[in-house]
Amino acid sequence: MKKGEIEKVIMENFLCRIAFRGEEYPYVAPFQYAFLDGTLYFHFTAYGRKMKLLREERKVCVEIEQYESDMSRYMFVALTGTLSIVKDTDERTKAIKIMRETGKERLARNFLVAHGFSKEENWSSFTPEKPLAIVRLDAATKSGLRSP
């Protein structure tokens, strides 16, 4: 796939999988992402393996896919790179706002549980004022494969 096609797949989607090196085996987990100024951003919860793996090894592979259920049309994008926690307040705020708006428009409220919120909360709870760990992918490579 060409660069423009890869970016189109990234822009049209909002869920991906991140593959971490893991301890004994690779670890893959699904994530909602925000795409801002050519960069992918994620929210990492404080619980689970993700933060531990981030401290041990920041190099990952991110996979985004778009396909028909019978695979008559498919596009797969893979990005490799290094993750880092976003410290800049403005950058963090922009990423959170994109994730919140995407969530409001395209995801069920109960998906907030994957972000560490209670099932009673709604997407307006996903705010920059919360102590959310926002992580950026500094991409080293981008590649894509699509159906003929």
N, C-alpha and C positions, 0 to 999 in steps of 0.2 A: 504494500500500500504506500501511496505517496504521503508526504507530510500533511497536506490539506485533508486527505481522507482520514488519517489518524486523528487529527484534531477534531474533525467532525464527529467521529465516534465518541471521543472523550466528551465533547460538548453535549451530545444528545443523551448521554447516560448519566447516572449518578451513583451507581453501585459498582463495586469492583471487588477483587480478591487480592489480598497481599500475602505473598509467600515470604516467610522469614526462614532463616537458616535453621532455627530450632536447636534443641539440645542434642538428642540422639537422632531425631528425624526432622525433616522440614515441617513447618507449621503454617497452615493456610487459614486465613480468616476473612470473612466478608466485611466490607466497610462502605459506608456512604462517603462520598467525596464531594468537594467543591473544586471547581476549575476556575482559577483566577489568574489573569495575566500569564497564561501559559504554564501555570504551576498547579499541581494537585495538592489539596489539603485534606486532612482527615482528623476525626476526633477519636482520641484514645481514652478509654475509661481507665480508672485507677486500678480496677480489679482485673483478674485474669492474667494471661501470659504476656500480653502485648508489651506492656511497659518494661517488664523484665527482659524480654527479647530485645527491645529497643536499646536498653542500657548495654547489653552484651554485644550486639551486632546491628549496626544501622543500615547495612546493605540489604536491599530487598528487591523483589520483582512484583510489579503490580500488573494485574490482568483485568482487562475490560472487554466484554463481549456483547455482541448484538447479533441475533439470529432468529430465523423462523423455526418453529418447532420441528419441522421435517428436515431442517438444514439445507433447504433449497437456496437460501440466502444466508450468508454468515460473514461476520467480521470479528476478528480477534486482535486486540492491541495489547502489547506487552511493553512495559516501561521498566527499566532497571535504574537503580539509583540509591541515594543515601537519604535516610529520614533524619529530620532534626525537629526539635520542639521549637515552635514559633514563640519568640520573646517579644517581638515588636507588637505593641498594642493595636495600632491601626491595621496591620496585616492580619492579626488574629481576629479582630472585630469583623473585618470584611469576610473572612472565611466562614465565621460562625453565622453571619447574616445570610450568606448564600445557602449554607446547609439548612438553616431554619426555613427559609423560603421554599427551597426544594422539598423539604419534608412536608410543609403545609400543603403544597400543590400536588405532590406525587406519592406520598407515603402515608400509610395508616398511622393513626395516633399511637397505636400499641408498638410501633417500631421504636419509639422513644426509649423503650425498655432496653434495647440494644445499646443505647447511648448512656445507660445508667440512671435513667429517670424512672419514676413510678408510673404504673399504668394509668393512674388518675390524672397525670399531668398532660398538657398539650404542647404543641410546637412553640407557643409563645414563651414557654419555660426555657427554651434553648437560647440563652442570651450571653453576651460577652461578660456580664457581671458574675456569672457562675465560674467556678474554678475549673474550666474545661481545658484539657490538654489538647491543644491543636498542633498537629504535626504536618510538616511540609516534606514533599518529595523533591529532592534536587536530582532531576533525571539525568542519567548519563547516556542512556540509549532509549530510543522509541522505535518499535517495529510493529508491523501489522500484516495480517493475512486476511484476504477476503475471497469469497466465492467468485468463480469465473463469470 
